[in-house]
Structure formats: C-alpha cells, structure tokens
Amino acid sequence: MAKKNTKELTVEDKLKALYDLQQVVSEIDKIRTLRGELPLEVQDLEDELEGLETRLNNLNEEIKNLNDAIVGKKNEIKEAELLIKKYEAQQSNVRNNREYDSLSKEIEFQKLEIELCEKRIKEYTNELNSKKELVETSKTLYEERKKDLESKKSELDEIINETRVEEEKLEKKAETIKKNIEERLLTAFERIRKNARNGLAVVTIQRDACGGCFNKIPPQRRLDISSRKKVIVCEYCGRILVDDEISGK
C-alpha cells in the first residue's frame, strides 16, 4: 500500500504520527540516558590531559632555559677567575701605584661579578628544583587521569556497543515517521521537545489532566482533543495533547 502524501493526511493521521514519533524518540532518549554523564566526563578528561601535556611541555622548556642560564653563569665565573689570575699576574710587573690600584679595582670588580653569578645560580637552582617538583606532580596527575580516561572510555564503548543496533533501528524508524509529518509540525515538535522536561513534546491526557504538566483540562477541551479534528496544545506548558486511546489507532 502506497504511503499517503503529507498533504492528504488527516489531522488524526498527523496526531498519530506525532504520538508515534514521540514514543520512538523517547526510547532513543532512554538509551542515551544509559550513557549518563560519561560522554561529558570523557571529554573533560581529554581536555584535562591536553592541558597537562601543555603544562609539562612548558615546564620542560622552562627547565631547559634555567639549565642553560646556570651553565651560562658558570662560564661567566670561569671567565672572571681567569681575568683575576691575569690581573694578579700583571700586578707583579706594574711600574707605579696607579697601575697597581687600577688592576686591583679590576680584580675587585671580577670578584663582585663572581658573587653575583653565584647568587643567580642559587636562584636559578631553587627555581629549577621547584619546576622539577611540578613536573613530577604533573606527571603523576597525568598518569592518573590517563587511567581514568581509559576506564571511562572503555565503559562508554561498552554501553555504546550494547545499544548501537537498537539505537540505529529506532533512529531509522523515527526518520520514516518524520516523512509523514509536515515540516511545520515537525519544527514545532522539535522546538517543544527541546524545551520540555524529559523531551516530551506529545503527551496523552491522564486523569483529565495534561500528561506533561498535570494541569487539569476543561471537559470541552478534552472532547476537542478526543475528536482529533485539530492539533491542540496545553495552554499551560505548550505540549501537544492527544487522547490516551490514540496509541491503539
């Protein structure tokens, strides 16, 4: 039997299609709820690991620069010591006190340079040790988070594998139903569903009340809903209302 064109469908047919679509997407929601917060947790852990990798790279670069700086200062000390020896040797051959005093000042200056370099080396060494401790702490945290990620990914993959076939089947069913719903109604359905609690855009009347927000529905409005002559929405929550017998149509 050929499918009806959406333009030829009665309001009752449209309401039934909307109701059926709601049932299918609700089943898909249940499957995805099984995953819970796992996808977000996996993403958060991946982001954290990426951040830790960046931190470790930066720390290692800073450690390299500090080591280079320490080597540089040690070389400056060696150069200063050589100059001191040179000036001390020259003092033995001076011709007057002025030359001797000038060399003495040069020696004193180089000694001050050595003291300054030693001070800088001490500062760099302290900073270097601090950076190395941070590296070890970050490495430990990285390994812990890596194990957490592997565990969460394994758990998520297991759930996805268990439900993939059923989810794909339901998604195909939903797409088939959507073909029998005009674009305007489908857009409204998606909009209501996005804003509604538990993703319910279409609800049945339960005990004379809206099955979504549970506000009472007046008798005449219930009759209009049961007649299935037009699409009626709840005046309180905006959900599409159908009678509880539509599932048996």
C-alpha positions in Angstrom: 0.0 0.0 0.0 1.4 3.4 -1.0 2.1 6.0 1.7 -0.2 8.9 1.9 1.2 12.3 0.9 1.6 14.5 4.0 -0.9 16.9 2.3 -3.5 14.2 2.2 -3.1 13.1 5.8 -6.0 13.8 8.1 -5.4 15.7 11.4 -5.9 12.3 13.1 -3.2 10.8 11.0 -0.8 13.7 11.8 -1.6 13.4 15.6 -1.0 9.6 15.4 2.3 10.2 13.6 3.4 12.8 16.2 2.5 10.4 19.0 4.4 7.5 17.4 7.4 9.8 16.8 7.4 10.8 20.5 7.3 7.1 21.6 10.3 6.3 19.3 12.4 9.3 20.3 11.7 8.7 24.0 13.1 5.2 23.6 16.2 6.7 22.0 16.4 9.1 24.9 16.3 6.2 27.4 19.2 4.5 25.5 21.3 7.7 25.6 20.4 8.2 29.3 22.2 4.9 30.0 25.4 6.7 29.0 24.7 9.3 31.6 27.4 11.9 32.0 30.1 9.5 30.6 30.5 11.4 27.2 31.0 14.7 29.1 33.3 13.0 31.6 35.4 11.6 28.7 35.6 15.0 27.1 36.6 16.7 30.3 39.3 14.1 30.9 40.6 14.5 27.4 40.7 18.3 27.8 42.4 18.0 31.2 45.1 15.6 29.7 45.7 18.1 26.8 46.1 20.9 29.4 48.5 18.7 31.4 50.6 17.9 28.3 50.8 21.7 27.5 51.9 22.3 31.2 54.5 19.6 31.0 55.9 20.9 27.7 56.1 24.5 29.1 57.7 23.3 32.3 60.3 21.2 30.4 61.1 24.3 28.3 61.5 26.4 31.4 63.8 23.8 32.9 65.9 23.7 29.8 66.2 27.5 29.9 67.2 27.5 33.6 69.8 24.9 33.0 71.2 26.9 30.1 71.2 30.0 32.3 73.1 28.1 35.1 75.7 26.9 32.5 76.0 30.5 31.3 76.6 31.9 34.7 79.2 29.1 35.5 81.0 30.1 32.3 81.0 33.7 33.4 82.5 32.7 36.7 85.3 30.8 34.9 86.0 33.8 32.7 86.1 36.1 35.7 88.5 33.7 37.5 90.8 33.7 34.5 90.8 37.5 34.4 91.6 37.7 38.1 94.6 35.4 37.6 95.6 37.6 34.7 95.3 40.8 36.6 97.1 39.4 39.6 100.0 38.3 37.4 100.1 41.8 35.9 100.3 43.4 39.3 103.7 41.8 39.7 105.0 43.9 36.8 103.4 47.3 37.4 105.6 50.4 37.2 103.6 52.5 39.7 100.9 52.6 42.3 98.3 54.0 39.8 98.6 50.9 37.6 98.5 48.6 40.7 95.4 50.3 42.0 93.7 50.1 38.6 94.4 46.3 38.4 93.1 45.9 42.0 89.9 47.6 41.0 89.5 45.2 38.1 90.2 42.2 40.4 87.6 43.5 42.8 85.1 44.0 40.0 85.5 40.5 38.8 85.1 39.1 42.3 81.8 41.0 42.6 80.8 39.6 39.2 81.5 36.1 40.6 79.4 36.8 43.7 76.5 38.0 41.5 76.8 34.9 39.3 76.8 32.6 42.3 73.7 34.4 43.6 72.0 34.0 40.3 73.0 30.3 40.1 71.5 29.8 43.6 68.2 31.5 42.5 68.1 29.5 39.2 68.8 26.2 41.1 66.0 26.9 43.6 63.6 27.7 40.7 64.8 24.7 38.8 64.1 22.3 41.7 60.7 23.8 42.1 60.0 23.3 38.4 61.2 19.7 38.6 58.8 19.0 41.5 56.0 20.5 39.5 56.9 18.2 36.6 56.8 15.1 38.8 53.4 16.2 40.3 52.1 16.9 36.8 53.4 13.5 35.5 51.7 11.7 38.4 48.4 13.5 37.8 48.7 12.9 34.0 49.1 9.1 34.6 46.2 9.1 37.0 43.9 11.0 34.6 45.1 8.8 31.7 44.0 5.7 33.6 40.6 7.4 34.4 40.1 8.2 30.7 40.9 4.7 29.6 38.4 3.4 32.2 35.7 5.8 31.2 36.2 5.3 27.5 36.0 1.5 28.0 32.8 1.9 30.0 31.3 4.2 27.4 32.3 2.0 24.5 30.7 -1.0 26.2 27.4 0.8 26.6 27.5 2.2 23.0 28.3 -1.3 21.6 25.4 -2.8 23.6 22.9 -0.3 22.4 24.2 0.7 19.0 22.0 -1.7 17.0 18.8 -0.8 18.9 19.5 2.9 18.6 20.2 2.8 14.9 17.0 0.8 14.4 15.0 3.4 16.4 16.6 6.3 14.5 15.6 4.8 11.1 12.1 4.3 12.5 12.0 7.9 13.6 13.1 9.1 10.1 10.4 7.0 8.5 7.7 8.5 10.7 9.0 12.0 10.1 8.3 11.6 6.4 4.6 11.5 7.2 4.8 14.8 9.2 4.7 18.2 7.5 7.7 20.4 8.1 5.7 23.0 10.1 4.5 20.4 12.7 7.9 18.7 12.8 9.6 22.0 13.6 7.1 22.7 16.3 7.6 19.2 17.7 11.4 19.7 17.9 11.0 23.1 19.5 8.6 21.9 22.2 10.7 18.8 22.8 13.9 20.8 23.2 12.3 23.0 25.9 10.1 20.3 27.6 11.0 18.2 30.6 12.2 14.8 29.7 11.9 15.7 26.0 8.2 15.1 25.9 6.5 17.2 23.2 3.4 15.0 22.8 1.6 13.8 25.8 -1.7 12.0 26.5 -4.5 13.1 28.8 -4.1 11.4 32.2 -6.9 11.6 34.7 -8.4 14.6 32.9 -5.1 16.4 33.1 -2.1 17.2 30.8 0.4 14.3 30.9 3.2 16.7 30.9 2.5 19.4 33.4 -0.5 17.7 35.1 -2.8 20.8 34.9 -6.5 20.0 34.6 -8.0 20.2 31.2 -11.6 21.5 30.9 -14.3 19.0 29.7 -15.0 20.7 26.4 -11.3 20.9 25.5 -10.9 17.2 26.3 -13.8 16.5 23.9 -12.0 18.5 21.2 -8.8 16.5 21.8 -10.7 13.2 21.6 -12.3 14.3 18.3 -8.8 14.6 16.7 -10.0 17.3 14.4 -7.2 19.8 15.1 -3.8 19.9 16.8 -4.3 21.2 20.4 -1.6 22.3 22.7 -1.7 22.6 26.5 -2.3 26.2 27.5 0.0 25.8 30.5 3.1 24.0 29.1 2.6 24.2 25.3 2.9 20.4 24.7 0.8 18.8 22.0 -2.1 16.9 23.6 -3.6 13.6 22.4 -6.2 11.3 23.9 -5.0 8.2 25.6 -6.6 5.9 23.1 -4.6 7.2 20.1 -1.9 4.5 20.6 -4.5 1.9 19.6 -5.5 3.5 16.4 
